[in-house]
Amino acid sequence: MDLAMGAMSSLLGKLGEVIKEYKLQKGVKKKVRSFSAQLMIVRAALGKVAEVPRDQLDDQVKFWANDIRELSYDMEDVIDSLLVRVESCEPNADQSNFKKVVTNFKNLFKKGKAKHQISKAIKEIHERLQDVATRHKMVSEMVNFANLPAATRTTVDPHWEVLYGDKKDIIGMQKARDDIIKKISEGGPVSNEQLEILSIVGFGGLGKTTLAREVYDALPTKFDYKAFLSVSRNPDLKNVLSNLLFKIDNRRHTSINAAKLDVEQLIIVIRDLLCHKRYFIIIDDLWDKKAWKEIRYALEDNECGSIIITTTRHVEISKECCPSKDYMIHKMKSLSDDDSQKLFYGRIFPSEVCPSRFEQVSKEILKKCAGVPLAIISLASYLANNQNRDRTDKWKDLLNSIGSGLQNGDDHVDEMKRILLLSYYDLPSYLKTCFLYLSIFPEDHHISKDRLIRRWICEGFIQVKGQTSLLELGDAYFNELVNRNMIMPISIHDGRVEACCVHDIMLDLICELSSQENFVTVLDFIKGDTPLEKKFRRLSLQKGMTDPTTTRKATTNMSQVRSFTAFSPAVSEIPSLSRFQALRVLDLEGCDLGGSPGVDLRPVENLLHLRYLGLRGTNVGNLSMEMAKLHFLQTLDLQRTNSNELPSSVVQLGHLMCLILDKGMPLPEGFRNLTCLEQLTGDGVGIFSADSAKELGDLIRLRELAFKWDSIKL
């Protein structure tokens, strides 16, 4: 599945299997073949449309493409609703997931009722396609799909290792870093033990966070506590303070059960912890004065030589952080021409030297970037990954495709978006889908690599290629996005990236694109600007109502939602799970359901389409649900659920690929039946016996085993 096609590709595959595997009535089979042919024509047209920037498309083409994508989702739901009627699923390890179901569906199909249901579904799809064919003909008369301009394509080996190497010196920031370290190390005129606060200010893309991180890593003086805290827009102060406590002392955070404390209590705990201690804390991405004041209350001014650094886009907030100390406000500057060239050429050419034939055009490109590192890196990455990078005409085409530059007023954000769009449209279709999917996550959210890849798989974004595991392909997709500088890798251990985040400007861009395509809808009840009557496919619930007596969740139609993700600030707005009918992905990671009696997980057992169930960090306790009917489930994440018992019916989940268990949760008897399992993680109880070894030996697809037993007895 990809963004441009909706569910078109997977739908065509399933229809082909229906024709091949089932003895349909002659008239029904003819209809299936007819509209399969129509869908193939439409898919080809959609592919051409996807290669053209949206702002260059005629409105009629946009409406048509959106309608086709929505129809493909509806049609796939009809087909999948038939498949989930299969009562038992005994998968063959050599078959694809769809064929496993088809094989077991044959017996059911012999029944007259099943034949009637399939015929009825085919008729329904055929009727809807008649309207599609008519509109496609009308649009084709206005637009010659064959002559739509093709987007530039980049050929990149998806198995490259991540190229994001650690650099001790960041180009153009060495002097700024050293100046800041000197300021905060020298101390004020009264005492060198007083608290020093410095604020870094500048618009998005100039490298405020990068500079702060450089100072954080380079400052040699020893501190009792260090923390790097991201705040972002519309912060939930309770979560911010809880995260600060966790970063300062995670053991204390766990022992006092910080999730149950309010803002005032968290402030008291943090102040008590920092009393008589020397600390260094960076507060990254402040957007309002209120958030700063609340955080500042928690930071004890104890005359121990502590340091606070803030970053913000707003001068007013910098002044609030450093009242009467303008010299402690560091204003970010654009890179010099020399540093811009070093950054630009270093990303494109291994020698970091620009060939003479590119000197003039590169200077013009850099002039439009106006010394903004984000823009420079984005364009350099585009050229570095482009197979025609050694052709001057391609460089000139790139120059001509950029807007009027980043030089005037507030237009710099819009201009950076236009520049970043060049890198977006250079992505292959499968990566466009995976990249836009990141719009599900809030600003400054640290996105687990493993979580993201599992979700991509369960959404159908990653298709089987030969004998390569879907998890391996997902890893390659992730690394390619890093290599293209579309995402920022974080939490790097032993050379392996464990998480990523998205730059604020980039996140704004993909949220806008996702909304336009109805790919992901972010529900933010604080803003209250989301039309709840529209048809949703993927929902991200990020912020709750500010007034606890008010709710809008009851008015939202969930019947066609395929993916639902909720984040902790909006836990009170989670709708009844019984309202979902077509859900493939349910991710409630980090939502404290133990303290939210309004969230009932029992309806999950009836979510027959479900592929992904993420309950990590929910404290939900033991699951009182039957899982046997979740035949298509591929990922089950139960880590930190405060549960010590796994439903025994889990062993019937023949499609399960990833099983992540909570601490103290034993493996179920008969887990050898999970023949599709590739990842098994847990800190269980019990004895590792010869039988356990034999059962593990039966899991021939297992790639990752990270499980602990109390003892071994072979």
Buried (B, 14 or more C-beta within 10 A) or exposed (E): BBBBBBBBBBBBEBBBBBEEBBEBEEEBBEBBBEBBEBBEEBBEBBBBBBBBBBEEBEEEBBEBBBEBBBBBBBBBBBBBBBBBEBEEBEBEEEEBBBBBBBBBBEEBBEEEEBBEBBBEBBEEBBEBBEEBBEBBEEBBEEBEBEEBEEBBBBEBEBEEEBBBEEEEEBBBBBEBBEEBBEBBBEBEEEEEBBBBBBBBBBBBBBBBBBBBBBBBEBBEEEBBBBBBBBBBEBBBBBBBBBBBBBBBBEEBBEEBEBBEBEBEBBBEBBBEBBEEBBBBBBBBBBBBBEBBEBBBBBBBEBBBBBBBBBBBBBEEBBBBBBEEBEEBBBEBEBBEEEBBBBBBBBBBBEEEEBEEEBEEBBBEBBBBBBBBBBBBBBBBBBBBBBEBBEEEEBBBEBBEBBBEBBBEEEBBBEBBBBBBBBBBBBBBBBBBBBBBBBBBBBBBBEBBBBBBBBBBBBBBBBBEEEEEBBBBBBBBBBBBBBBBBBBBBBEBEEEEBBBBBBBBBBBBBBBEBBBEBBBBBBBBBBEEEBEBEEEBBBBBBBBBBEEEEEBBBEEBEBEBBBBBBBBBBBBBBBBEBEBBBBBBBBBBBBBBBBEBEEBBBEEBBBBBBBBBBBBBBBBBBBBEBBBBBBBBBBBBBBBBBBBBBBBEBBBBBBBBBBBBBBBEBBBBEEBBBBBBBBBBBBBBBEEBBEEBEEBBEEBEEBBEEEBEBEEEEE
